[in-house]
């Protein structure tokens, strides 16, 4: 049975600014310190963390939603792609970002590692990036 995680964070920026930070190569590098690229259309490709993960864009709605498949280079060769969804909602003086990652391989270790990883390598650095810009 597949498993999933759900995390949320409040980012001090508009939904469009957050979306751009998740999809523009220069902005991805600015908050993550690593190369990333996203083809801005459904069916486009996504590559993050210096090529560690690859995927296909499933939903691309600037300022609202981004979804893509997720396949890290260190998963087994027979592993199926999982799915990452970001939902961006205006909230007070910022944006509530809800990240859902589903369809993990049936491996609680992967689920736990990704839950920690999303916080440590994406949500916290993204928030810190925008706080530093204030």
MARBA-3410 file (N, C-alpha, C, O; in Angstrom, 1 decimal):
134
0.8,-1.2,0.0,0.0,0.0,0.0,0.9,1.2,0.0,1.9,1.3,0.8 ~ 0.6,2.2,-0.9,1.3,3.4,-0.9,1.0,4.3,0.3,0.0,4.2,0.9 ~ 2.0,5.2,0.6,1.8,6.1,1.7,2.0,7.5,1.3,2.6,7.8,0.2 ~ 1.7,8.5,2.1,1.8,9.9,1.8,2.2,10.7,3.0,2.0,10.3,4.2 ~ 2.7,11.9,2.8,2.9,12.9,3.8,2.3,14.2,3.4,2.1,14.5,2.2
2.0,15.0,4.4,1.4,16.3,4.2,2.1,17.3,5.2,2.1,17.1,6.4 ~ 2.6,18.4,4.6,3.3,19.4,5.4,2.8,20.8,5.0,2.3,21.0,3.9 ~ 2.8,21.8,5.9,2.5,23.1,5.6,3.4,24.1,6.2,3.9,23.8,7.3 ~ 3.5,25.3,5.6,4.3,26.3,6.2,3.8,27.7,5.7,3.2,27.7,4.6 ~ 3.9,28.7,6.5,3.5,30.1,6.1,4.8,30.8,5.6,5.8,30.9,6.3
4.8,31.3,4.4,5.9,32.0,3.7,5.6,33.4,3.6,4.5,33.8,3.1 ~ 6.4,34.3,4.0,6.2,35.8,3.9,6.4,36.3,2.5,7.3,37.1,2.3 ~ 5.5,35.9,1.6,5.6,36.3,0.2,4.3,36.1,-0.4,3.5,35.3,0.1 ~ 4.0,36.7,-1.6,2.8,36.4,-2.3,2.8,35.0,-2.9,3.8,34.4,-3.1 ~ 1.6,34.5,-3.2,1.6,33.2,-3.9,2.3,33.2,-5.2,3.0,32.2,-5.5
2.3,34.2,-6.0,3.0,34.3,-7.2,4.5,34.3,-7.0,5.3,33.7,-7.8 ~ 5.0,35.0,-6.0,6.4,35.0,-5.6,6.9,33.6,-5.2,8.0,33.1,-5.6 ~ 6.1,32.9,-4.4,6.4,31.6,-3.9,6.4,30.6,-5.1,7.4,29.8,-5.3 ~ 5.4,30.7,-6.0,5.4,29.8,-7.2,6.6,30.0,-8.0,7.2,29.1,-8.5 ~ 7.0,31.3,-8.3,8.2,31.6,-9.0,9.4,31.0,-8.4,10.3,30.5,-9.1
9.5,31.0,-7.1,10.7,30.5,-6.4,10.7,28.9,-6.5,11.8,28.3,-6.5 ~ 9.6,28.3,-6.8,9.5,26.9,-6.9,9.8,26.4,-8.4,10.0,25.2,-8.6 ~ 9.7,27.4,-9.3,9.7,27.0,-10.7,10.8,27.7,-11.6,11.1,27.2,-12.7 ~ 11.3,28.8,-11.2,12.3,29.5,-11.9,13.7,29.0,-11.6,14.1,29.1,-10.4 ~ 14.6,28.6,-12.5,15.9,28.1,-12.2,16.8,29.0,-11.3,17.4,28.5,-10.4
16.8,30.3,-11.6,17.6,31.2,-10.8,17.1,31.3,-9.4,17.9,31.3,-8.4 ~ 15.8,31.3,-9.2,15.2,31.4,-7.9,15.3,30.1,-7.1,15.5,30.1,-5.9 ~ 15.2,29.0,-7.8,15.5,27.7,-7.2,16.9,27.6,-6.6,17.1,27.2,-5.4 ~ 17.8,28.0,-7.4,19.2,28.1,-6.9,19.4,29.0,-5.8,20.2,28.8,-4.9 ~ 18.7,30.1,-5.8,18.9,31.2,-4.7,18.5,30.6,-3.3,19.2,30.9,-2.4
17.4,29.8,-3.3,17.0,29.3,-1.9,17.5,28.0,-1.6,17.7,27.6,-0.4 ~ 17.8,27.2,-2.7,18.2,25.8,-2.4,19.8,25.6,-2.4,20.3,24.7,-1.9 ~ 20.4,26.5,-3.2,21.9,26.4,-3.3,22.2,25.3,-4.3,23.4,24.9,-4.5 ~ 21.2,24.8,-5.1,21.5,23.7,-6.1,20.7,24.0,-7.4,19.8,24.8,-7.4 ~ 21.2,23.4,-8.4,20.5,23.6,-9.7,19.2,23.0,-9.8,19.0,21.9,-9.2
18.2,23.6,-10.4,16.9,23.0,-10.7,16.3,23.7,-11.9,16.6,24.8,-12.2 ~ 15.4,22.9,-12.6,14.7,23.5,-13.7,13.4,22.9,-13.8,13.2,21.7,-13.5 ~ 12.4,23.7,-14.3,11.0,23.3,-14.4,10.6,23.8,-15.8,10.6,25.0,-16.0 ~ 10.1,22.9,-16.6,9.5,23.3,-17.9,8.1,23.8,-17.6,7.3,23.0,-17.1 ~ 7.7,25.0,-17.9,6.5,25.7,-17.4,5.3,25.2,-18.2,4.6,26.1,-18.8
5.0,23.9,-18.2,3.7,23.4,-18.8,3.5,22.0,-18.4,4.4,21.3,-18.0 ~ 2.2,21.6,-18.4,1.8,20.3,-18.1,2.5,19.4,-19.1,2.5,19.6,-20.3 ~ 3.2,18.3,-18.7,3.9,17.4,-19.5,5.4,17.8,-19.6,6.2,17.0,-20.2 ~ 5.7,19.0,-19.1,7.1,19.4,-19.1,8.0,18.6,-18.1,7.4,17.8,-17.3 ~ 9.2,18.8,-18.1,10.1,18.1,-17.2,10.5,18.9,-16.0,10.4,20.2,-16.0
10.9,18.3,-14.9,11.4,18.9,-13.7,12.6,18.2,-13.3,12.7,16.9,-13.3 ~ 13.6,18.9,-12.9,14.9,18.4,-12.4,15.3,19.2,-11.2,15.4,20.4,-11.4 ~ 15.5,18.6,-10.1,15.9,19.4,-8.9,17.1,18.8,-8.2,17.5,17.6,-8.4 ~ 17.7,19.6,-7.3,18.8,19.2,-6.4,19.9,18.6,-7.3,20.4,17.5,-7.1 ~ 20.4,19.5,-8.2,21.5,19.1,-9.1,21.3,17.8,-9.8,22.3,17.0,-10.1
20.0,17.5,-10.2,19.7,16.3,-11.0,19.4,15.1,-10.1,19.3,14.0,-10.7 ~ 19.4,15.2,-8.8,19.1,14.1,-8.0,17.7,13.5,-8.2,17.5,12.3,-8.1 ~ 16.8,14.4,-8.5,15.4,14.0,-8.7,14.9,14.5,-10.1,15.3,15.6,-10.6 ~ 14.1,13.6,-10.8,13.5,14.0,-12.1,12.0,13.7,-12.0,11.6,12.9,-11.2 ~ 11.3,14.4,-12.9,9.9,14.2,-12.9,9.2,14.8,-14.1,9.9,15.4,-14.9
7.9,14.7,-14.1,7.1,15.3,-15.2,6.1,16.2,-14.5,5.4,15.9,-13.5 ~ 5.9,17.4,-15.1,4.9,18.4,-14.5,3.5,17.9,-14.8,3.1,17.6,-16.0 ~ 2.7,17.8,-13.8,1.3,17.3,-13.9,0.3,18.4,-13.8,-0.8,18.3,-14.4 ~ 0.6,19.5,-13.1,-0.3,20.6,-13.0,0.6,21.9,-12.8,1.6,21.9,-12.1 ~ 0.3,22.9,-13.6,1.1,24.2,-13.5,0.1,25.3,-13.6,-0.3,25.8,-14.7
-0.2,25.9,-12.4,-1.2,27.0,-12.3,-0.5,28.1,-11.5,-0.5,28.0,-10.2 ~ 0.2,29.0,-12.1,1.0,30.0,-11.4,0.2,30.7,-10.3,-0.9,31.1,-10.4 ~ 0.9,30.7,-9.1,0.3,31.3,-7.9,-0.7,30.5,-7.2,-1.2,30.9,-6.2 ~ -1.0,29.3,-7.7,-2.0,28.5,-7.1,-1.6,27.0,-6.8,-1.6,26.6,-5.7 ~ -1.2,26.3,-7.9,-0.9,24.9,-7.7,0.3,24.5,-8.7,0.4,24.9,-9.8
1.1,23.6,-8.1,2.1,22.9,-8.9,2.1,21.5,-8.5,2.1,21.1,-7.3 ~ 2.1,20.6,-9.5,2.2,19.1,-9.2,3.2,18.5,-10.2,3.2,18.9,-11.3 ~ 3.9,17.5,-9.7,4.8,16.8,-10.6,5.2,15.5,-10.0,5.0,15.2,-8.8 ~ 5.6,14.6,-10.9,6.1,13.3,-10.4,7.5,13.5,-9.8,8.1,14.5,-10.0 ~ 7.9,12.5,-9.0,9.1,12.6,-8.2,9.8,11.2,-8.3,9.3,10.3,-7.8
11.0,11.2,-8.8,11.8,10.0,-8.9,13.2,10.3,-8.6,14.0,10.7,-9.5 ~ 13.7,10.1,-7.3,15.1,10.3,-7.0,16.0,9.3,-7.6,15.6,8.1,-7.8 ~ 17.2,9.7,-7.9,18.2,8.9,-8.5,18.7,7.7,-7.6,19.2,6.7,-8.2 ~ 18.4,7.8,-6.3,18.9,6.7,-5.5,17.8,5.7,-5.1,18.0,4.8,-4.3 ~ 16.6,5.8,-5.7,15.6,4.8,-5.5,15.9,3.6,-6.4,16.6,3.7,-7.4
15.4,2.4,-6.0,15.7,1.2,-6.8,15.3,1.4,-8.3,14.3,2.2,-8.6 ~ 15.9,0.7,-9.2,15.7,0.9,-10.6,14.2,0.5,-11.0,13.7,1.1,-11.9 ~ 13.6,-0.3,-10.2,12.2,-0.7,-10.5,11.1,0.2,-9.7,10.0,-0.1,-9.8 ~ 11.6,1.2,-9.0,10.7,2.1,-8.3,9.8,2.9,-9.2,10.2,3.3,-10.3 ~ 8.6,3.1,-8.8,7.6,3.9,-9.6,7.7,5.3,-9.1,8.1,5.6,-7.9
7.4,6.3,-9.9,7.4,7.7,-9.5,6.3,7.9,-8.4,5.3,7.3,-8.4 ~ 6.7,8.8,-7.5,5.7,9.3,-6.6,5.2,10.7,-7.1,5.6,11.1,-8.1 ~ 4.3,11.3,-6.4,3.7,12.5,-6.8,3.8,13.6,-5.7,3.5,13.3,-4.5 ~ 4.2,14.8,-6.1,4.4,15.9,-5.2,3.4,17.0,-5.7,3.3,17.3,-6.9 ~ 2.6,17.5,-4.7,1.6,18.6,-5.0,1.8,19.8,-4.0,1.9,19.6,-2.8
2.0,21.0,-4.6,2.0,22.2,-3.8,0.7,22.9,-4.0,0.3,23.1,-5.2 ~ 0.1,23.4,-3.0,-1.1,24.2,-3.0,-0.7,25.5,-2.3,-0.3,25.5,-1.2 ~ -0.9,26.6,-3.0,-0.6,28.0,-2.5,-1.8,28.8,-2.2,-2.6,28.9,-3.1 ~ -2.0,29.3,-1.0,-3.2,30.0,-0.6,-2.8,31.3,0.1,-2.0,31.2,1.0 ~ -3.3,32.5,-0.3,-3.0,33.7,0.4,-3.4,33.5,1.9,-4.5,33.0,2.1
-2.6,34.0,2.8,-2.9,33.9,4.2,-2.2,35.1,4.9,-1.0,35.1,5.1 ~ -3.1,36.0,5.4,-2.6,37.2,6.1,-1.6,37.9,5.2,-1.9,38.4,4.1 ~ -0.3,38.0,5.7,0.7,38.8,5.0,1.6,37.8,4.2,2.8,38.1,4.0 ~ 1.1,36.7,3.8,2.0,35.7,3.1,1.2,34.7,2.4,0.1,34.9,2.0 ~ 1.8,33.5,2.3,1.2,32.4,1.5,1.3,31.1,2.4,2.4,30.8,2.9
0.2,30.4,2.5,0.2,29.1,3.1,0.6,28.1,2.0,-0.1,28.0,1.0 ~ 1.7,27.4,2.2,2.1,26.4,1.3,1.8,25.0,1.9,2.3,24.7,3.0 ~ 1.0,24.3,1.2,0.7,22.9,1.6,1.3,22.0,0.6,1.1,22.0,-0.6 ~ 2.2,21.1,1.1,2.9,20.2,0.3,2.4,18.8,0.6,2.5,18.3,1.8 ~ 2.0,18.1,-0.4,1.6,16.7,-0.2,2.5,15.8,-1.1,2.6,16.1,-2.3
3.0,14.8,-0.6,3.9,13.9,-1.3,3.2,12.5,-1.2,3.2,12.0,-0.1 ~ 2.8,11.9,-2.3,2.1,10.6,-2.2,2.7,9.6,-3.1,3.6,9.8,-3.9 ~ 2.2,8.3,-2.9,2.6,7.2,-3.7,4.1,6.8,-3.5,4.8,6.4,-4.4 ~ 4.6,6.9,-2.2,5.9,6.4,-1.9,5.9,4.9,-2.2,4.9,4.2,-2.1 ~ 7.1,4.4,-2.5,7.3,3.0,-2.5,6.9,2.5,-1.0,6.9,3.3,-0.1
6.5,1.3,-0.9,6.0,0.8,0.4,7.2,0.6,1.3,7.7,-0.5,1.6 ~ 7.6,1.8,1.8,8.8,1.8,2.6,8.7,3.0,3.6,8.8,4.1,3.2 ~ 8.5,2.6,4.9,8.3,3.7,5.9,9.6,4.5,6.1,9.5,5.7,6.4 ~ 10.8,4.0,5.8,12.0,4.7,5.9,12.0,5.8,4.8,12.4,7.0,5.2 ~ 11.6,5.5,3.6,11.5,6.6,2.6,10.6,7.7,3.0,10.9,8.9,2.8
9.4,7.3,3.5,8.4,8.3,3.9,9.0,9.2,5.0,8.9,10.4,4.9 ~ 9.6,8.6,6.0,10.2,9.3,7.1,11.3,10.3,6.6,11.4,11.4,7.0 ~ 12.2,9.7,5.8,13.3,10.5,5.2,12.8,11.7,4.4,13.4,12.8,4.5 ~ 11.8,11.5,3.6,11.3,12.6,2.8,10.5,13.6,3.6,10.6,14.8,3.3 ~ 9.8,13.2,4.6,9.2,14.1,5.5,10.2,15.1,6.1,10.0,16.3,6.2
11.3,14.5,6.6,12.4,15.3,7.2,13.0,16.2,6.1,13.3,17.3,6.3 ~ 13.3,15.5,5.0,13.9,16.2,3.8,13.2,17.4,3.3,13.7,18.4,3.0 ~ 11.8,17.2,3.1,11.0,18.4,2.6,11.1,19.6,3.6,11.2,20.7,3.1 ~ 11.1,19.3,4.9,11.3,20.4,5.8,12.7,21.0,5.8,12.8,22.2,5.7 ~ 13.7,20.2,5.8,15.1,20.6,5.9,15.6,21.2,4.6,16.4,22.2,4.7
15.2,20.7,3.5,15.8,21.1,2.2,14.9,21.9,1.3,15.4,22.5,0.3 ~ 13.6,22.0,1.7,12.7,22.8,0.8,12.0,23.9,1.6,12.2,25.1,1.5 ~ 11.1,23.5,2.5,10.2,24.4,3.2,11.0,25.4,4.1,10.7,26.6,4.0 ~ 11.9,24.9,4.9,12.6,25.9,5.8,13.5,26.8,5.0,13.5,28.0,5.2 ~ 14.3,26.3,4.0,15.1,27.2,3.2,14.3,28.2,2.4,14.7,29.4,2.2
13.2,27.8,1.9,12.3,28.7,1.1,11.8,29.8,2.0,11.8,31.0,1.6 ~ 11.3,29.4,3.2,10.9,30.4,4.1,12.0,31.4,4.5,11.8,32.6,4.5 ~ 13.2,30.9,4.8,14.3,31.7,5.2,14.7,32.6,4.1,15.1,33.8,4.3 ~ 14.6,32.2,2.9,14.9,33.0,1.7,14.1,34.2,1.7,14.6,35.3,1.5 ~ 12.8,34.1,1.9,11.9,35.2,1.8,12.0,36.1,3.1,11.8,37.3,3.0
12.3,35.5,4.2,12.5,36.3,5.4,13.7,37.2,5.2,13.7,38.4,5.6 ~ 14.8,36.7,4.6,16.0,37.5,4.4,15.7,38.6,3.4,16.5,39.6,3.4 ~ 14.8,38.5,2.5,14.5,39.5,1.5,13.6,40.7,2.1,13.5,41.7,1.5 ~ 13.1,40.5,3.3,12.2,41.5,3.9,13.1,42.7,4.4,12.5,43.7,4.9
END
